Amino acid sequence: MNDVIDLQEAVVTLGQFPALTGVTLKVSQGEIVTVCGPNGAGKSTLLRLCAGLLPLREGSAHILGEDLQKNRRIIRQDVGLLGHRSGLYDDLTVEENVAFWGQMVRAESNEINEAIKLLGLDGRLRKVLVRQLSAGQRRRTSLAGLVVQRPLLWLLDEPHAALDSDGRDLVDGLIHEAAASGATIVLASHAPKDISSPSGRFVTLAGGRVTNDINNDGSGDGVS
């Protein structure tokens, strides 16, 4: 399979702080990879690098076949990032927010409606302003915006945050459906055991480097 992510000794600094100190990681099309590690390990930085939002200081990074050293913007339409911030407009309704993200990829109105229904936001909620939503409803709205973008690479930072058990199950289902359709999913989580990924990998970061890379069945490269 094609490598959607190919990082070789990738170094990223935030100000003067080395957030990634030499990450080497390859992820193939259709894989589900869970990135684990304590706060400050570099999980969010890794996702933002792969989204083309942070410059590479040293090493190499190819995402969807594109060299990020040459052009970080070219990949952004094909990459969906769900970060800690919602990425929503508080003064727009649920429907208007999802439609905004849909317009970025020229999604049809039926695709926008389908995403809203899929995330349980249909009915009265679709006309509610985002600033009036609960944290869980905001998270669902952000996910609906991601779904309607149809990205080739999903980058999910703590995707279960603020969701109840039904919401977490819904996210897991979306992850598996996306992978089955050929998308690639990389997610960061403090609680990887809450995510069922029978065909996935678990990558551990510490000190801005990959320290462990194993498949869900226990096989893999171990400490790198």
BELKAZI-V832039 format. One record per backbone hydrogen bond with DSSP energy under -0.5 kcal/mol. NH is the residue of the N-H (numbers start at 1). CO is the residue of the C=O. E is the energy in kcal/mol with one decimal. If there is no record, write none. Layout:
BEGIN
nh=(NH & NH)
co=(CO & CO)
e=(E & E)
END
This chain:
BEGIN
nh=(4 & 4 & 5 & 6 & 7 & 8 & 10 & 11 & 12 & 14 & 15 & 16 & 17 & 19 & 19 & 20 & 21 & 22 & 22 & 23 & 25 & 25 & 27 & 29 & 31 & 33 & 33 & 34 & 35 & 35 & 36 & 36 & 41 & 46 & 47 & 48 & 49 & 50 & 51 & 52 & 53 & 54 & 57 & 58 & 60 & 62 & 63 & 64 & 66 & 68 & 68 & 70 & 71 & 75 & 76 & 78 & 79 & 80 & 81 & 82 & 82 & 83 & 83 & 90 & 92 & 94 & 94 & 95 & 97 & 98 & 99 & 100 & 101 & 102 & 103 & 104 & 105 & 105 & 106 & 107 & 111 & 112 & 113 & 114 & 115 & 116 & 117 & 118 & 119 & 120 & 121 & 125 & 126 & 127 & 128 & 130 & 131 & 132 & 133 & 138 & 139 & 140 & 141 & 142 & 143 & 144 & 145 & 146 & 147 & 148 & 149 & 149 & 150 & 150 & 151 & 152 & 153 & 154 & 155 & 155 & 156 & 156 & 157 & 157 & 158 & 158 & 161 & 163 & 168 & 169 & 170 & 171 & 172 & 173 & 174 & 175 & 176 & 177 & 178 & 179 & 180 & 181 & 182 & 183 & 184 & 185 & 186 & 187 & 188 & 189 & 194 & 195 & 196 & 197 & 200 & 201 & 202 & 203 & 203 & 204 & 205 & 206 & 208 & 209 & 211 & 211 & 212 & 213 & 214 & 215 & 216 & 218 & 221 & 222)
co=(2 & 27 & 27 & 62 & 25 & 60 & 23 & 58 & 20 & 17 & 13 & 14 & 14 & 12 & 17 & 12 & 208 & 10 & 208 & 10 & 7 & 23 & 5 & 2 & 28 & 31 & 185 & 201 & 33 & 187 & 34 & 203 & 38 & 42 & 43 & 44 & 45 & 46 & 47 & 49 & 48 & 48 & 11 & 11 & 8 & 6 & 66 & 4 & 63 & 61 & 66 & 67 & 67 & 72 & 73 & 75 & 76 & 153 & 79 & 80 & 155 & 81 & 85 & 88 & 89 & 125 & 128 & 126 & 93 & 94 & 95 & 96 & 97 & 98 & 99 & 100 & 101 & 102 & 103 & 102 & 108 & 108 & 109 & 110 & 111 & 112 & 113 & 114 & 115 & 117 & 116 & 122 & 123 & 124 & 125 & 92 & 90 & 129 & 130 & 134 & 135 & 136 & 137 & 138 & 139 & 140 & 141 & 142 & 143 & 144 & 145 & 146 & 146 & 147 & 146 & 78 & 78 & 184 & 80 & 153 & 154 & 186 & 82 & 155 & 156 & 188 & 158 & 160 & 164 & 165 & 166 & 167 & 168 & 169 & 170 & 171 & 172 & 173 & 174 & 175 & 176 & 177 & 179 & 178 & 152 & 31 & 154 & 33 & 156 & 35 & 191 & 192 & 194 & 195 & 197 & 32 & 214 & 34 & 201 & 212 & 36 & 209 & 41 & 206 & 204 & 209 & 204 & 222 & 202 & 219 & 200 & 215 & 213 & 213)
e=(-0.7 & -2.2 & -2.0 & -2.2 & -3.1 & -2.5 & -2.7 & -2.3 & -1.6 & -3.2 & -0.7 & -0.5 & -1.9 & -1.2 & -1.2 & -2.1 & -2.0 & -1.3 & -0.6 & -2.2 & -1.7 & -0.5 & -2.2 & -2.3 & -1.8 & -0.5 & -2.8 & -3.1 & -0.6 & -3.7 & -0.6 & -3.3 & -1.9 & -2.3 & -2.0 & -2.5 & -2.3 & -2.2 & -1.3 & -1.6 & -2.5 & -0.8 & -3.2 & -1.2 & -2.1 & -2.3 & -2.2 & -3.1 & -2.3 & -2.7 & -0.7 & -1.2 & -2.0 & -0.6 & -1.6 & -1.6 & -0.8 & -2.8 & -0.5 & -0.5 & -3.1 & -0.7 & -0.5 & -0.6 & -1.7 & -0.5 & -1.6 & -2.5 & -2.4 & -2.4 & -2.5 & -2.0 & -1.9 & -2.2 & -2.4 & -1.0 & -0.6 & -1.1 & -1.0 & -3.0 & -0.6 & -1.8 & -2.5 & -2.0 & -2.1 & -2.0 & -2.4 & -2.7 & -1.6 & -1.9 & -2.6 & -0.8 & -0.9 & -1.3 & -1.8 & -2.5 & -1.8 & -1.8 & -1.9 & -2.3 & -2.1 & -2.1 & -2.1 & -2.6 & -2.2 & -2.3 & -2.1 & -1.7 & -2.8 & -2.2 & -0.7 & -0.8 & -0.7 & -1.2 & -0.6 & -1.8 & -1.8 & -3.4 & -3.1 & -0.5 & -0.5 & -2.3 & -3.1 & -0.6 & -0.8 & -2.6 & -1.8 & -1.9 & -2.5 & -2.3 & -2.0 & -2.3 & -2.3 & -2.2 & -2.3 & -2.5 & -2.1 & -2.5 & -2.6 & -2.2 & -2.3 & -1.4 & -1.4 & -2.4 & -2.4 & -2.7 & -2.9 & -2.6 & -2.9 & -2.0 & -2.0 & -1.6 & -0.5 & -0.8 & -2.3 & -2.2 & -3.2 & -3.0 & -0.5 & -2.9 & -2.7 & -2.3 & -1.3 & -1.1 & -2.9 & -0.5 & -1.2 & -0.7 & -2.4 & -5.2 & -2.1 & -2.2 & -1.7 & -1.2)
END
